[in-house]
Amino acid sequence: MAPDSRAEQRILDGSAWNDFCDRLKALGELVRRAETPHDVQNQALGYRYLTRLLRAGLEGSVDYADPQYPAFYRMADETKKVLNDNPDNFYQNCIIDPRFEYRISGTRGSVRWFSLGMKAGKGDAGGMASTGELDSTQMTFGDDGRFEIHVSREPQPGNWLPMTDDSRIIVVRQTFGDKQTEEIARLEIECLNPERPDNTLDPAAFETQLQLATGFVEATAGLGIDWMETYRHSTLNALPLHDQAVLQAAGGDPNISYYQSYWKLAPDEALLVHLTDIPDCEYWNLQISNYWMESLDHRFFRICVNNFNAHHEPDGSVRIVVAHEDPGAAYPNWLDTCRHDQGGMLGRYVGATDPPKEMPARVVKLGELRG
């Protein structure tokens, strides 16, 4: 059969695949931008980061891209890390289209808090402004923990997640206090009014899907480098309250107050964070990441602390130490840098009505703490 379009001809003659590979090769230049650390470890981590972003991009633009046959997938997980992903979160994403209506059904589980955010754009970082929000504190559940959420542009009774003409993706955040004992909410989604009988791959659209995947890699990696360069000059080793509008535009939850920055420590230094004015909130945490804003490997190391597992001082405050070595028994809230010399960090307060202006932090000598 003759191809029906130029797009199909590009599949048949290999042009679509060759151009995808060429663009992917060119993305390696992001790792070598002048601002990035050029030591071998951070450069290797940068190239690994591109492979992880590509996996996420392909899932979002190819495998889970059909809004008429939607499913939740994990853009960020234990080995795919994006822009200071929260180690205490179980993230899920779902591609939707406001031309259709959806029903989400599930069971509550025991995870302490979860939210569903409707976002604009296609998931490319920097273009995911909120178009509707719903969280577990606003929802009703059956006696057995089951629930349904209607997803539509027009208001609906009960649990309703609103869409607008700009809505394109749902971001789910399920936030653990203790991953060892809590059960996530189980979510499923269906389109209530699909127009097509199946979700067979459209060859004419495939090249565009590949381009969306590489576009996601380029936009996300580039945004992270730009942010880190800003933090390196303005908030190094400090945790001021961030410009919330900037992070919400990149997909942040409007219910979360963010403290995002950059840490860098010499071998004999530590960052001491002393939380003395913790507000009433659903949850708080502080995490550290590598230079590429990937959370460090929380499967094996403690790189995050939250209000449920933190050691509190007698006065109710919390002292957290970021250091290359254990500072000793006097500082049980130690976050291990895992031999990284620099990286991103992010503190969060969820549901705080009056968040403080900063999470106070200062650089000290490790020997001073041990003394």
C-alpha positions as a printed NumPy array, in Angstrom:
array([[  0.   ,   0.   ,   0.   ],
       [  1.229,   3.477,  -0.817],
       [  1.711,   5.826,   2.137],
       [ -1.224,   8.165,   2.811],
       [  0.87 ,  11.182,   3.727],
       [  4.352,  12.651,   3.901],
       [  4.457,  11.681,   7.586],
       [  3.898,   8.04 ,   6.704],
       [  6.543,   8.223,   3.97 ],
       [  9.039,   9.482,   6.552],
       [  8.317,   6.378,   8.631],
       [  8.879,   4.106,   5.624],
       [ 12.147,   5.692,   4.48 ],
       [ 13.573,   6.009,   8.004],
       [ 13.719,   9.816,   8.051],
       [ 11.512,  10.105,  11.135],
       [ 13.724,   7.768,  13.15 ],
       [ 16.978,   9.306,  11.914],
       [ 15.844,  12.819,  12.81 ],
       [ 14.771,  11.613,  16.254],
       [ 18.206,  10.093,  16.844],
       [ 19.971,  13.219,  15.574],
       [ 17.987,  15.448,  17.9  ],
       [ 18.613,  13.106,  20.826],
       [ 22.359,  13.212,  20.128],
       [ 22.288,  17.021,  20.06 ],
       [ 20.611,  17.096,  23.478],
       [ 23.888,  15.876,  24.968],
       [ 25.149,  19.448,  24.642],
       [ 22.84 ,  20.393,  27.536],
       [ 25.089,  18.425,  29.874],
       [ 28.108,  20.399,  28.696],
       [ 26.596,  23.845,  29.072],
       [ 29.073,  26.299,  30.606],
       [ 27.094,  26.554,  33.863],
       [ 27.137,  22.825,  34.68 ],
       [ 29.811,  21.139,  36.843],
       [ 32.363,  19.58 ,  34.5  ],
       [ 33.826,  16.924,  36.808],
       [ 33.378,  13.352,  35.642],
       [ 30.785,  12.362,  38.24 ],
       [ 28.397,  15.226,  37.539],
       [ 28.852,  14.883,  33.784],
       [ 28.056,  11.157,  33.948],
       [ 25.015,  11.919,  36.094],
       [ 23.913,  14.46 ,  33.489],
       [ 23.971,  11.93 ,  30.67 ],
       [ 22.152,   9.395,  32.868],
       [ 19.574,  12.111,  33.579],
       [ 18.901,  12.52 ,  29.861],
       [ 18.197,   8.777,  29.553],
       [ 15.766,   8.981,  32.451],
       [ 13.993,  11.99 ,  31.01 ],
       [ 13.737,  10.22 ,  27.667],
       [ 12.043,   7.244,  29.324],
       [  9.54 ,   9.592,  30.954],
       [  9.031,  11.556,  27.761],
       [  8.335,   8.469,  25.659],
       [  5.839,   7.143,  28.162],
       [  3.982,  10.449,  28.183],
       [  4.031,  11.084,  24.433],
       [  3.701,   7.531,  23.079],
       [  2.708,   4.771,  25.494],
       [  0.161,   6.71 ,  27.567],
       [ -0.638,   9.491,  25.117],
       [ -4.178,   8.62 ,  24.026],
       [ -6.705,  10.754,  25.974],
       [ -9.584,   8.564,  24.78 ],
       [ -7.988,   5.497,  26.384],
       [ -6.272,   7.049,  29.406],
       [ -4.237,   5.411,  32.153],
       [ -2.099,   6.629,  35.022],
       [  1.66 ,   6.306,  34.544],
       [  4.645,   7.41 ,  36.637],
       [  6.638,  10.228,  35.067],
       [  8.739,  10.348,  38.269],
       [  9.525,   7.271,  40.334],
       [ 12.443,   5.624,  42.144],
       [ 14.697,   5.776,  39.069],
       [ 13.138,   8.596,  37.019],
       [ 13.734,  11.873,  38.827],
       [ 12.415,  15.288,  37.788],
       [ 13.037,  18.78 ,  39.249],
       [ 13.472,  17.908,  42.939],
       [ 10.899,  15.117,  42.991],
       [  9.688,  14.428,  46.531],
       [ 10.993,  11.105,  47.948],
       [  7.866,  10.911,  50.138],
       [  5.553,  11.116,  47.107],
       [  4.044,   8.476,  44.884],
       [  3.583,  10.421,  41.641],
       [  1.173,   9.572,  38.85 ],
       [  0.297,  11.341,  35.605],
       [ -2.482,  10.959,  33.076],
       [ -2.969,  12.561,  29.646],
       [ -6.509,  13.919,  29.065],
       [ -8.395,  16.085,  26.57 ],
       [-11.101,  18.576,  27.653],
       [-13.278,  17.489,  24.716],
       [-14.042,  14.356,  26.735],
       [-15.299,  13.536,  30.222],
       [-13.709,  11.069,  32.604],
       [-14.409,   9.056,  35.719],
       [-11.679,   8.258,  38.243],
       [-12.485,   5.468,  40.675],
       [-10.447,   3.977,  43.453],
       [ -9.899,   3.056,  47.077],
       [ -8.651,   5.478,  49.719],
       [ -5.784,   3.455,  51.17 ],
       [ -4.028,   4.893,  54.217],
       [ -1.595,   7.383,  52.649],
       [ -1.934,  10.541,  54.718],
       [ -2.671,  13.024,  51.931],
       [ -3.088,  12.98 ,  48.184],
       [ -3.979,  15.541,  45.552],
       [ -5.047,  15.582,  41.923],
       [ -3.964,  18.618,  39.947],
       [ -5.291,  19.427,  36.499],
       [ -2.541,  21.101,  34.468],
       [ -2.241,  22.942,  31.184],
       [  0.245,  21.963,  28.5  ],
       [  1.671,  18.578,  27.552],
       [  3.825,  18.025,  30.6  ],
       [  6.784,  20.078,  29.377],
       [  8.336,  21.773,  32.38 ],
       [  7.531,  25.425,  32.749],
       [  4.161,  25.132,  31.007],
       [  1.978,  23.239,  33.483],
       [ -0.119,  25.911,  35.178],
       [ -2.986,  24.677,  37.329],
       [ -6.445,  24.599,  35.75 ],
       [ -8.16 ,  22.77 ,  38.63 ],
       [ -7.284,  21.099,  41.933],
       [ -8.782,  18.503,  44.303],
       [ -7.228,  16.856,  47.345],
       [ -8.182,  14.181,  49.852],
       [ -9.232,  16.703,  52.516],
       [-11.942,  17.973,  50.142],
       [-13.256,  14.571,  49.06 ],
       [-15.975,  12.233,  50.319],
       [-15.362,   8.496,  50.624],
       [-17.576,   5.48 ,  51.149],
       [-17.461,   3.468,  54.369],
       [-15.259,   0.967,  52.532],
       [-12.899,   3.732,  51.374],
       [-14.052,   3.671,  47.774],
       [-14.56 ,   6.89 ,  45.834],
       [-15.343,   8.297,  42.423],
       [-14.258,  11.595,  40.904],
       [-15.962,  13.156,  37.898],
       [-13.583,  15.014,  35.583],
       [-15.27 ,  17.539,  33.323],
       [-15.552,  21.193,  32.335],
       [-19.062,  21.528,  33.791],
       [-19.543,  21.316,  37.585],
       [-20.707,  17.948,  38.921],
       [-22.082,  16.867,  42.314],
       [-19.774,  15.034,  44.691],
       [-16.065,  14.744,  44.022],
       [-15.301,  16.886,  40.971],
       [-11.981,  17.714,  39.297],
       [-12.581,  20.666,  36.938],
       [-11.115,  21.034,  33.465],
       [-10.793,  24.039,  31.184],
       [-10.082,  24.312,  27.477],
       [ -6.353,  24.427,  28.332],
       [ -6.294,  21.26 ,  30.489],
       [ -4.049,  18.483,  29.194],
       [ -2.627,  16.426,  32.057],
       [ -3.528,  15.231,  35.573],
       [ -0.73 ,  15.136,  38.16 ],
       [ -1.341,  12.999,  41.266],
       [  0.728,  13.407,  44.42 ],
       [  0.302,  10.816,  47.159],
       [  2.348,  11.87 ,  50.176],
       [  3.56 ,   9.325,  52.712],
       [  4.398,   9.93 ,  56.326],
       [  5.833,   6.404,  56.557],
       [  6.238,   4.371,  53.361],
       [  6.709,   1.151,  55.319],
       [  3.26 ,   1.172,  56.902],
       [  0.96 ,   3.245,  54.65 ],
       [ -0.967,   2.064,  51.603],
       [ -1.371,   4.256,  48.518],
       [ -4.764,   5.1  ,  47.088],
       [ -5.507,   2.904,  44.061],
       [ -6.714,   4.942,  41.077],
       [ -8.213,   3.975,  37.728],
       [ -9.551,   6.285,  35.015],
       [-11.843,   5.831,  32.037],
       [-13.027,   8.123,  29.255],
       [-16.825,   8.259,  29.305],
       [-17.359,   9.369,  25.715],
       [-14.541,   8.157,  23.403],
       [-14.944,   8.715,  19.667],
       [-12.711,   5.866,  18.46 ],
       [-13.155,   2.108,  19.015],
       [ -9.494,   1.438,  19.865],
       [ -6.139,   3.054,  20.604],
       [ -4.067,   1.585,  17.768],
       [ -0.917,   3.565,  16.987],
       [ -1.405,   6.13 ,  14.219],
       [  1.707,   5.932,  11.988],
       [  1.111,   9.454,  10.672],
       [  1.286,  10.854,  14.227],
       [  4.257,   8.825,  15.453],
       [  7.01 ,  11.231,  14.412],
       [  5.255,  14.067,  16.216],
       [  5.095,  11.878,  19.325],
       [  8.844,  11.249,  19.126],
       [  9.451,  14.98 ,  18.777],
       [  7.31 ,  15.632,  21.84 ],
       [  9.489,  13.216,  23.824],
       [ 12.749,  14.932,  22.878],
       [ 11.089,  18.299,  23.438],
       [ 10.252,  17.209,  26.978],
       [ 13.881,  16.228,  27.583],
       [ 15.185,  19.54 ,  26.273],
       [ 12.693,  21.71 ,  28.162],
       [ 13.021,  19.883,  31.486],
       [ 16.807,  19.609,  31.537],
       [ 17.215,  23.187,  30.353],
       [ 14.844,  24.552,  32.966],
       [ 16.661,  22.713,  35.756],
       [ 20.03 ,  24.112,  34.664],
       [ 18.59 ,  27.624,  34.475],
       [ 17.068,  27.316,  37.955],
       [ 20.252,  25.962,  39.486],
       [ 22.311,  28.786,  38.004],
       [ 19.894,  31.301,  39.526],
       [ 20.013,  29.607,  42.939],
       [ 23.826,  29.349,  42.851],
       [ 24.049,  33.131,  42.598],
       [ 21.131,  34.139,  44.815],
       [ 20.304,  31.522,  47.484],
       [ 23.309,  29.199,  47.798],
       [ 23.039,  27.165,  51.05 ],
       [ 19.889,  29.082,  52.035],
       [ 16.205,  28.129,  51.939],
       [ 14.019,  31.204,  51.436],
       [ 10.38 ,  30.907,  50.459],
       [ 10.399,  30.573,  46.668],
       [  8.371,  32.593,  44.186],
       [  5.36 ,  30.285,  44.264],
       [  3.98 ,  31.379,  40.894],
       [  7.163,  30.208,  39.149],
       [  6.973,  26.702,  40.59 ],
       [  3.228,  26.401,  40.13 ],
       [  3.686,  27.259,  36.452],
       [  6.028,  24.256,  36.253],
       [  3.4  ,  21.935,  37.756],
       [  3.703,  22.675,  41.469],
       [  0.686,  22.188,  43.727],
       [ -0.922,  25.49 ,  44.855],
       [ -1.487,  23.916,  48.276],
       [  2.274,  23.506,  48.838],
       [  4.683,  26.238,  49.977],
       [  8.063,  25.581,  48.342],
       [ 11.599,  26.432,  49.559],
       [ 13.844,  25.469,  46.635],
       [ 17.548,  26.195,  46.422],
       [ 21.126,  24.965,  45.904],
       [ 23.554,  23.4  ,  48.386],
       [ 27.322,  23.109,  48.016],
       [ 29.644,  21.902,  50.763],
       [ 33.357,  21.291,  51.207],
       [ 34.388,  17.921,  52.703],
       [ 34.672,  19.397,  56.214],
       [ 31.438,  21.433,  56.045],
       [ 27.81 ,  20.785,  56.923],
       [ 24.56 ,  22.65 ,  56.36 ],
       [ 22.587,  23.079,  59.574],
       [ 18.863,  23.748,  59.059],
       [ 17.029,  24.709,  62.26 ],
       [ 13.233,  24.807,  61.976],
       [ 11.981,  26.873,  64.898],
       [  8.658,  28.176,  63.562],
       [  7.018,  25.137,  61.962],
       [  3.47 ,  26.135,  60.986],
       [  0.323,  24.036,  61.372],
       [  0.204,  21.952,  58.193],
       [ -0.713,  18.566,  56.757],
       [  2.932,  17.704,  56.149],
       [  6.41 ,  19.162,  55.825],
       [  9.715,  17.808,  54.579],
       [ 13.231,  18.706,  53.468],
       [ 15.122,  16.747,  50.82 ],
       [ 18.416,  16.953,  48.982],
       [ 19.141,  16.158,  45.335],
       [ 22.074,  16.056,  42.944],
       [ 23.034,  18.939,  40.641],
       [ 20.485,  17.775,  38.029],
       [ 17.733,  18.156,  40.622],
       [ 17.195,  14.397,  40.926],
       [ 16.412,  13.325,  44.476],
       [ 19.305,  11.245,  45.787],
       [ 18.713,   7.513,  46.014],
       [ 16.173,   7.276,  48.825],
       [ 15.863,   3.519,  48.318],
       [ 19.111,   3.029,  50.219],
       [ 20.029,   6.294,  51.969],
       [ 18.303,   8.859,  54.149],
       [ 18.18 ,  11.97 ,  52.018],
       [ 14.837,  13.32 ,  53.248],
       [ 13.179,  14.072,  56.569],
       [  9.53 ,  14.881,  57.309],
       [  7.3  ,  15.793,  60.245],
       [  6.418,  12.143,  60.912],
       [  9.949,  10.733,  61.136],
       [ 11.951,  13.745,  62.343],
       [ 13.522,  13.907,  65.785],
       [ 12.194,  16.98 ,  67.595],
       [ 14.099,  18.971,  70.196],
       [ 12.529,  19.514,  73.653],
       [ 11.349,  22.974,  72.527],
       [  9.568,  21.465,  69.496],
       [ 12.097,  22.679,  66.949],
       [ 13.877,  20.412,  64.458],
       [ 17.576,  20.452,  63.605],
       [ 18.526,  18.882,  60.264],
       [ 22.121,  18.379,  59.114],
       [ 23.187,  17.946,  55.488],
       [ 26.708,  16.506,  55.545],
       [ 29.069,  14.091,  53.822],
       [ 29.573,  12.171,  57.093],
       [ 27.403,  11.337,  60.086],
       [ 27.623,  14.322,  62.469],
       [ 27.002,  12.128,  65.504],
       [ 24.225,  11.106,  67.867],
       [ 23.41 ,  14.702,  68.809],
       [ 22.067,  15.241,  65.279],
       [ 19.817,  12.287,  64.401],
       [ 18.222,  14.149,  61.457],
       [ 21.241,  13.615,  59.204],
       [ 20.766,  13.771,  55.424],
       [ 23.514,  11.872,  53.616],
       [ 25.007,  13.649,  50.57 ],
       [ 26.028,  10.253,  49.134],
       [ 29.436,  11.673,  48.119],
       [ 27.932,  14.504,  46.063],
       [ 29.601,  17.869,  46.591],
       [ 26.634,  19.975,  45.437],
       [ 23.023,  19.734,  44.349],
       [ 19.489,  20.96 ,  44.676],
       [ 17.371,  20.988,  47.813],
       [ 13.726,  21.593,  48.503],
       [ 11.611,  22.114,  51.586],
       [  7.81 ,  21.935,  51.589],
       [  4.908,  22.855,  53.846],
       [  1.592,  21.351,  52.689],
       [ -1.585,  23.179,  53.673],
       [  0.128,  25.882,  55.752],
       [ -1.948,  29.072,  55.876],
       [  0.948,  31.229,  57.095],
       [  4.248,  29.684,  55.928],
       [  7.452,  31.244,  57.3  ],
       [  9.675,  33.351,  55.085],
       [ 12.518,  30.846,  55.227],
       [ 13.767,  27.541,  56.532],
       [ 16.769,  28.964,  58.454],
       [ 20.046,  27.414,  57.28 ],
       [ 23.761,  28.109,  57.769],
       [ 27.039,  26.439,  56.858],
       [ 29.098,  25.138,  59.795],
       [ 32.193,  23.009,  60.219],
       [ 31.419,  19.322,  60.697],
       [ 33.916,  19.255,  63.55 ],
       [ 31.943,  22.022,  65.289],
       [ 28.859,  19.796,  65.361],
       [ 30.803,  16.821,  66.613],
       [ 32.42 ,  18.973,  69.262]])
